[in-house]
Amino acid sequence: MMARSNEISARIKQAAREAGFELAGVAGVGDFPELDRFPDWIAAGRAGEMKYMEARDEAGRLKRASLHHVSPWARSVIVCAVNYNTAQPYSTQVRDPKCGWISRYAWSHEDYHEAVMKKLRFVEQKLHEIVSRERRVPSPRNRRDLQTRCYVDTGPVVERVYAKYAGIGWMAKNTCILNQRLGSWLFLGVILTSLKLAPDLPAPDRCGTCTRCIQACPTDALITPYQLDSNRCISYLTIEKRGGIREEMRQGMGHHIFGCDICQDVCPWNRKAPATDAPEFQPRPELVNPALDWLANMTAEEFRQIFRGSPVRRAKLSGLRRNAVIAMSNSRERRYVPLLERLASDDDRVVAETAAWALKKLKHS
């Protein structure tokens, strides 16, 4: 049985490579130490306003704390990873006061959720075909015996924990999955399955004594190695946070408009990370270091047109414009004074209040 399980795993990994994934592995569904700490992280308020992280089952248990709370039928987790790194400078290598930074993963024409899900569905289909042939009854009725469910960063699953135990990479001190060969520029997709497969070995932690990611974070979001406070994370502030942002956090946001790559940009393992040639992850030039005034002046129709199918939609137009205004203040460029004076009377209350604050900061800088 174990030999057959290993053979099925090998065929699944081959299917993942055919789908365009660079890495694939299998994890069990045990209650891993990282998941045991999840309830304490939630209780400490580290998730900020991301209430979906607190989703609970009918018994009141946190869904993300255990797969048993979400899919009690699951016996294995297939984890696939694809490289999205592109051959552009890192955020730490560029600083144009006229421009803002959109996180690397959001540069492409296609939403990564959809791009990765297409690949994942291919692997899922292959899994059903493999199991049908193994049972020697390749019929739709037999295939219902195998349960599967796919997630790409949208379900109640902490993907990076299963990625660690599937051997994809180790969980770095910045909480990202880090692979020795590919670095941390990885999109993850998982397939929960009722099939019992032999798990791969966990990836060993190779961070060593390095703390560059912790030292580089301008908002001190990495409160300890391997633990992130979302309330202080630039990615959270620019994407998930609605309304105004606390004034003491604004300066640390620098020129970031959507997301943040700093803790990955400074990681030594990313120095030689290969760039992908996958067309679906190639950047749109206008999203690499976009002009701040363009973003701040953007209309609702322009936002819909430009970011159709893009993860940038998550920030909403109000959040994107708010972030651009904060970046203008951090630029210390007085050229923005006329624009900020106009934005201080904007119909969007959050944008107007942020612009009034930025105007005051610029005039006194």
GUKE-60312 format. One line per 5 residues: number of its first residue (from 1); their letters; for each residue x, y, z of C-alpha. Coordinates in steps of 0.02 Angstrom, whole numbers, plus 32768, in hexadecimal, padded with zeros to 4 digits. Each point is the difference from the previous one (the first is absolute). Example, Ala and Ser with C-alpha at 12.3 -4.5 7.8 and 13.67 -1.06 7.14 Angstrom:
1> AS> 8267/7F1F/8186; 8045/80AC/7FDF
//
This chain:
1> MMARS> 8000/8000/8000; 808F/8078/802C; 8056/7FD9/7F5B; 7F60/8028/7FA2; 7FEB/80A0/8066
6> NEISA> 80B0/8035/7FD2; 7FDF/7FDA/7F49; 7F60/8068/8001; 805D/808F/8053; 8087/7FF9/7F7A
11> RIKQA> 7F7D/8006/7F77; 7FA9/8092/8053; 80A4/805F/8009; 801E/7FDB/7F48; 7F53/8046/7FDA
16> AREAG> 802D/809C/8064; 809B/8019/7F96; 7F98/7FE9/7F62; 7F88/8086/8041; 808F/807C/8014
21> FELAG> 8026/7FF1/80BA; 80B7/8001/8030; 7FE4/7FA6/80A5; 7F83/7F82/8046; 7FF7/7F98/809E
26> VAGVG> 7F8B/7FA6/8076; 7FDA/8029/80B6; 7F98/7FA5/8080; 7F6F/8051/805B; 8047/7FFA/80B0
31> DFPEL> 7FED/808D/807D; 80A9/804E/7FE4; 8052/8072/8082; 7FEA/8098/7F90; 7F45/7FE2/7FFB
36> DRFPD> 7FF9/7FE5/80BB; 8041/80B3/8015; 7F7F/8049/7F8A; 7F75/8019/8084; 8078/8062/806E
41> WIAAG> 8031/806D/7F6B; 7F49/8026/7FE0; 7FDB/801F/80B8; 8090/807D/8007; 7FAE/8065/7F75
46> RAGEM> 808F/7FE2/7F86; 7F87/7FE9/7F6F; 7FC7/80B5/8009; 7F5A/801C/7FA8; 800C/7F61/7F98
51> KYMEA> 7F67/7FAF/804D; 8001/7F74/7F80; 809A/7FBD/805A; 7F8F/7FE3/8096; 7F82/7F93/7FA3
56> RDEAG> 7FBE/7F77/8072; 7FA0/7F5E/7FEB; 7F5A/7FD6/8050; 805A/7FCC/809F; 8054/80AA/800C
61> RLKRA> 80AD/7FBF/7FD1; 8072/8066/7F90; 7FFA/7FB1/7F53; 80B5/802A/7FD8; 803F/7FAF/809F
66> SLHHV> 7FE2/7F51/7FBC; 7FC6/7FAE/7F60; 7F95/7F8F/806C; 7F93/8099/8021; 7FE7/8021/7F46
71> SPWAR> 8010/7F5D/7FA0; 7FFE/7F6B/8077; 8006/7F8D/7F69; 80AB/8040/7FCA; 8092/7F86/8014
76> SVIVC> 8089/8059/7F9E; 802A/80AD/7FBD; 8055/8011/7F57; 8060/80A5/7FFA; 8039/804C/7F5B
81> AVNYN> 806D/809A/7FEA; 8025/806E/7F6A; 8085/8086/7FEE; 7FC2/80B1/7FDA; 80A4/805E/800E
86> TAQPY> 8026/8073/7F6C; 809E/8053/7FC3; 7FDD/80AD/8047; 805A/805B/808E; 7FCA/7FE4/80B2
91> STQVR> 7FA8/8087/8064; 809F/801C/8064; 805E/802B/7F60; 7F8E/808A/7FC0; 7FC4/80A1/804E
96> DPKCG> 7FB0/807E/7F8B; 7FA1/8085/8064; 7F82/800D/7F72; 7FD3/7F47/8008; 7FB4/7F81/8075
101> WISRY> 801D/7F46/8018; 7F84/7F78/7FD6; 8032/7F56/8042; 8054/7F8C/7F84; 7F76/7F7E/8002
106> AWSHE> 7F7E/807E/7FC1; 805A/803B/7F62; 7FBA/7F82/7F84; 7F6B/8008/7F8A; 7FAA/7F6B/8050
111> DYHEA> 7FC8/7FED/80B4; 8073/7F7E/804D; 7F6C/7FAA/8054; 7FB9/7FD4/7F55; 80A9/7FDA/7FB1
116> VMKKL> 8033/7F87/808B; 7F52/7FB4/800E; 8003/7FCE/7F48; 80A1/7FA1/801E; 7FBC/7FB5/80A1
121> RFVEQ> 7F62/7FC2/7FAB; 806C/7FA5/7F81; 8059/7FA5/808D; 7F5B/7FDB/8056; 7FBB/7FB4/7F5F
126> KLHEI> 809B/7F95/7FEB; 7FEE/7FC4/80B4; 7F4F/7FC5/7FDE; 8038/7FA8/7F61; 808F/7FAA/805C
131> VSRER> 7F8E/7FC2/808B; 7F7D/7FC5/7F82; 8083/7F99/7FA4; 8044/7FBC/80A4; 7F53/7FC1/802D
136> RVPSP> 7FED/7FBB/7F50; 7F54/8050/7FF0; 801C/80A1/7F9E; 7F4E/803B/8010; 7FB6/80A4/8041
141> RNRRD> 7FA4/7FA0/8088; 80A2/7FB8/8045; 8056/80A9/7FFA; 7F81/8044/807C; 8051/7F90/8083
146> LQTRC> 8098/8073/8000; 7FE0/80A8/8050; 806C/8095/7FD4; 7FFB/80BC/801A; 8073/8085/7FB8
151> YVDTG> 8035/80A4/8050; 806D/808F/7FC4; 8010/807B/808F; 7F44/8009/801B; 7FCE/7F70/8070
156> PVVER> 800C/7FE1/80BB; 80AB/7FAF/7FEE; 80A9/8042/8038; 8058/7FCB/7F61; 80B1/8028/8036
161> VYAKY> 7FF5/7F87/8093; 7FD3/7F70/7F8C; 8084/803D/7F83; 8083/7FEB/8087; 7FCB/7F4E/8029
166> AGIGW> 7FF0/7FD6/7F47; 80B8/802C/7FEA; 7FDF/8097/7F91; 806B/8070/806F; 8019/8038/80B3
171> MAKNT> 7F9B/8085/8056; 8079/8092/8009; 8010/8080/808B; 7F96/8077/7F98; 7F78/7F77/7FFE
176> CILNQ> 8011/7FE3/7F43; 8025/7F56/7FB5; 80B5/7FFE/7FC8; 804A/7F82/7F88; 80BC/7FE7/7FF5
181> RLGSW> 7FFF/8004/7F41; 7F6F/8074/7FD4; 7FFE/8078/8093; 7F5A/8041/8043; 7FAB/8043/7F62
186> LFLGV> 7F82/7F72/8001; 7F45/7FF2/7FE7; 7FB8/7F6C/805D; 7F6B/7F93/7FD5; 7FBE/7F6E/8066
191> ILTSL> 7F93/7F6B/7FD9; 7FAC/7FAD/8094; 7FE0/7F49/7FDC; 7FAD/7F6E/8057; 808A/7F92/7FBB
196> KLAPD> 8084/7FCC/807E; 80AA/8026/7FB3; 80AD/7FEC/8048; 8036/80AE/803C; 80A3/804F/7FCA
201> LPAPD> 8084/8034/807E; 7FF4/80B1/8045; 807D/807B/7FB9; 808C/802A/807B; 800A/80B3/8040
206> RCGTC> 8094/8056/7FAE; 7FE9/80B1/8043; 8089/7FE1/807F; 802F/809B/8064; 7FCD/8079/7F76
211> TRCIQ> 7F85/8087/8034; 8009/8074/7F69; 7F45/7FF7/7FE0; 7FD9/8031/80B4; 807D/8090/8000
216> ACPTD> 7FC6/8041/7F56; 7F47/800D/802A; 7FDE/80BD/8011; 7F65/7FE6/806B; 8043/7F78/8074
221> ALITP> 7F78/7F88/7FCA; 806D/7F67/8023; 7FEE/8007/80BD; 8067/7F61/8015; 804B/7F87/7F84
226> YQLDS> 7F75/7F9D/7FAB; 7F76/806F/8046; 7FAD/8090/7FA5; 7F8E/8087/8047; 7F8C/802A/7F70
231> NRCIS> 7FD1/80A5/8051; 80B0/803F/7FDB; 801C/7FAA/7F59; 8007/8072/7F67; 7FA9/7F7B/7F97
236> YLTIE> 7F6F/7FFD/8079; 7FF9/80BD/8010; 8000/801F/7F44; 7F8C/7F72/7FCF; 7F8F/7FC6/808D
241> KRGGI> 7FF0/8098/8070; 7F64/8066/7FDE; 7FEB/80B6/8030; 808B/806A/8046; 80AB/7FBD/8032
246> REEMR> 804A/802D/80A8; 8075/8094/7FEC; 8091/7FAB/8058; 7FFF/7F78/7F7A; 7FFE/8072/7F67
251> QGMGH> 80B6/8032/7FF5; 8039/7F4B/8005; 7F93/7FD9/7F69; 8079/8062/7F92; 7FCF/7FF9/7F49
256> HIFGC> 7F9A/7F60/800C; 7F57/8009/7FAB; 7FCA/7F49/7FFE; 805A/7F7C/8064; 80B5/7FF8/8036
261> DICQD> 8096/7F98/7FC8; 8087/8043/8074; 8015/7F66/806E; 8012/7F96/7F62; 806C/807D/7FA3
266> VCPWN> 8086/7FFC/8086; 8000/7F43/8017; 80A8/7FB3/7FCD; 7FA7/7F69/7FB9; 7FAA/806F/7F80
271> RKAPA> 80A2/8046/7FB9; 8007/7F79/7F7C; 7F48/7FDA/7FF3; 7FDA/7FD5/7F4A; 7F85/8069/7F9B
276> TDAPE> 7F68/7FAB/7FB5; 7FDF/7FFC/7F47; 7F48/7FD5/8018; 7F9B/807F/7F9A; 7F75/8009/8082
281> FQPRP> 8079/8048/8081; 8058/8080/7F93; 7FEC/80B3/8040; 7F97/808A/7FB7; 807C/8091/7FED
286> ELVNP> 7F84/8080/8043; 7FF4/7FA2/80A6; 80BB/7FFE/8021; 8024/80A1/8060; 7F5F/805A/7FCE
291> ALDWL> 7FF5/80BE/800B; 7FB5/803C/80A4; 7F9B/808D/7FB4; 7FB4/7F86/7F82; 7FC5/7F90/808E
296> ANMTA> 7FC1/808E/806E; 7F9A/804A/7F71; 7FB8/7F5A/7FC7; 7F44/7FF8/7FE3; 7F8F/7F6E/8029
301> EEFRQ> 7FEF/7FD5/7F47; 80BD/8005/7FE6; 8018/7F92/8098; 7F87/7F7E/7FBB; 804F/8002/7F55
306> IFRGS> 80B7/7FFF/8035; 7FF2/7F80/808C; 7F7E/7F8B/7FB6; 803A/7F52/802F; 808A/8043/8070
311> PVRRA> 801A/7FDE/80BA; 8015/80BE/8014; 7F42/8008/8003; 800C/7FBD/80B1; 803A/80AA/803F
316> KLSGL> 7F6C/8058/7FAE; 8010/80A9/7FAD; 7FF4/805E/80A5; 808E/7F9C/804C; 806F/8012/7F68
321> RRNAV> 7FE9/80BD/7FFA; 801A/800E/80BD; 80A3/7F9F/7FEF; 803B/806F/7F71; 7FE1/809B/806B
326> IAMSN> 8067/7FB7/808F; 808D/7FD9/7F86; 7FFA/80B4/7FC4; 801B/803B/80B1; 8090/7F87/8018
331> SRERR> 8051/803C/7F5E; 801B/80AE/804C; 7FE4/8045/7F51; 7FAB/80AA/8008; 7FC6/7FEA/7F4D
336> YVPLL> 7F6D/7FA1/804A; 7FBF/8095/8065; 7F84/803E/7F7B; 7FBB/7F51/7FE6; 7FF1/7FE0/80BA
341> ERLAS> 7FA6/80A5/8018; 7F7D/7FC6/7F84; 7FF6/7F51/804A; 7FE5/804A/80AE; 7F51/802B/7FC0
346> DDDRV> 7FE3/7F58/7FAC; 7F55/7FAE/800B; 8053/7F67/804D; 800E/802B/80B9; 8094/7F8C/801E
351> VAETA> 8061/8047/7F6D; 7FD6/80B2/8034; 8037/7FE7/80B5; 80A0/7FA9/7FCB; 8026/8089/7F81
356> AWALK> 7FE8/8088/8084; 807B/7FA5/8071; 807C/7FE7/7F71; 7FF3/80B7/7FD0; 802D/8036/80AF
361> KLKHS> 8094/7F87/8004; 8043/803B/7F5A; 7FF2/80B8/802A; 8063/7FE4/80A0; 8083/7F8B/7FB7
//
